[in-house]
Amino acid sequence: MSQILLFNKPFNVLCQFTDEPQYKGQRETLADYIQQPGFYAAGRLDRDSEGLLLLTDDGKLQHRISDPKHKQPKTYLVQVEGEVNREALQQLQQGVLLNDGMTLPAKVRKVNAPQWIWERNPPIRERKNIPTSWFELTITEGRNRQVRRMTAAVGYPTLRLIRTRIGDFKLGQLKPGESQLIDL
């Protein structure tokens, strides 16, 4: 029987179990949080991103979740600098031209600042005269730093990025650093 581990990856944690030798002991890795042997990340989440990461003990399942051919939808809460406008949201919906080509269309909707969200440590950079806004974005690709590059391309730098869903798996009520084991 296969198992999936839902993990709420905190900010500044590497999405791997070991770090490069020159950084040993200086940066947190998955090994600081995941104690179950034989589990491997199915996909990745950048060090400066937070939220849902799936790990599994089944190599075939790991491949199916992380392989771009299977186009698992991934949903993110995105906090950007500035008051995001309708034109930028439409651009994201239609696809954005990045240096490695056009992205597939995304599902996007503006949302209020989530009340359930945890404090980030360290906090995001805030500017007194520049507001921030939030939206929910769902993509089916997984290019390197794709969401951050997409928001920058439409004029809104990402301040905070939290993945809340991968396919049918949801972050739910997991706090940063918590995990939940699911038998499949």
Residue pairs with C-beta under 8 A, 6 or more apart in sequence:
1 183
1 184
2 56
2 57
2 58
2 61
2 183
2 184
3 39
3 56
3 57
3 58
3 181
3 182
3 183
3 184
4 42
4 54
4 55
4 56
4 61
4 169
4 181
4 182
4 184
5 34
5 36
5 39
5 54
5 55
5 56
5 179
5 180
5 181
5 182
6 52
6 54
6 169
6 171
6 172
6 174
6 179
6 180
6 181
6 182
7 30
7 33
7 34
7 52
7 53
7 54
7 55
7 174
7 178
7 179
8 50
8 51
8 52
8 53
8 171
8 174
8 175
8 176
8 177
8 178
8 179
9 15
9 30
9 45
9 49
9 50
9 51
9 52
9 53
9 176
10 28
10 33
10 50
10 176
10 177
11 48
11 49
11 50
11 120
11 121
11 176
12 27
12 28
12 47
12 48
13 28
13 29
13 30
13 32
13 33
13 47
14 27
14 28
14 29
14 30
14 47
15 30
15 41
15 44
15 45
15 46
15 47
15 53
16 29
16 30
16 41
16 44
17 29
17 30
17 31
17 34
18 29
18 31
19 26
19 27
19 29
27 47
30 41
30 55
33 177
33 179
34 55
34 179
36 55
36 57
36 181
38 57
39 55
39 56
39 57
40 55
40 56
40 57
40 59
40 62
41 53
41 54
41 55
41 62
42 54
42 55
42 56
42 61
42 62
42 65
42 66
43 53
43 54
43 65
43 66
43 142
43 166
44 53
44 66
45 51
45 52
45 53
45 163
46 145
46 148
46 161
48 161
49 161
49 162
49 163
50 120
50 160
50 161
50 162
50 163
50 176
51 76
51 77
51 161
51 162
51 163
51 164
51 171
52 163
52 164
52 165
52 166
52 169
52 170
52 171
52 174
53 163
54 65
54 166
54 169
55 179
56 62
56 65
58 184
61 184
64 70
65 72
65 166
65 167
66 142
68 141
68 142
71 140
71 141
72 140
72 166
72 167
73 107
73 138
73 139
73 140
73 165
73 166
73 167
74 138
74 139
74 140
74 142
74 163
74 165
74 166
75 136
75 137
75 138
75 163
75 164
75 165
75 166
76 136
76 137
76 138
76 139
76 147
76 161
76 162
76 163
76 164
77 111
77 114
77 117
77 134
77 135
77 136
77 160
77 161
77 162
77 164
78 134
78 135
78 136
78 137
78 147
78 151
78 158
78 160
78 161
78 162
79 113
79 124
79 132
79 133
79 134
79 158
79 159
79 160
79 161
80 132
80 133
80 134
80 135
80 151
80 156
80 157
80 158
80 159
81 127
81 130
81 132
81 156
81 157
81 159
82 130
82 131
82 132
82 133
82 155
82 156
83 131
83 133
84 110
84 133
84 135
84 156
88 154
88 155
88 156
89 108
89 109
89 110
89 135
91 153
91 154
92 106
92 108
92 137
92 150
92 151
92 154
93 105
93 106
93 107
93 108
94 105
95 102
95 103
95 104
95 105
95 106
96 102
96 103
96 149
96 150
96 153
96 154
97 103
97 153
98 143
98 146
98 149
98 150
98 153
99 149
100 143
103 139
103 141
103 143
103 146
103 150
104 139
104 140
104 141
106 137
106 138
106 139
106 150
107 137
107 138
108 135
108 136
108 137
108 138
109 135
109 136
110 133
110 134
110 135
111 134
111 135
111 136
112 134
113 134
114 134
117 162
118 175
118 176
120 160
124 132
124 159
124 160
125 159
126 132
132 159
133 156
136 164
137 147
137 150
138 165
139 146
139 147
139 150
143 149
147 158
147 161
148 157
148 158
148 161
151 157
151 158
152 158
162 171
163 171
164 170
164 171
165 171
172 180
174 180
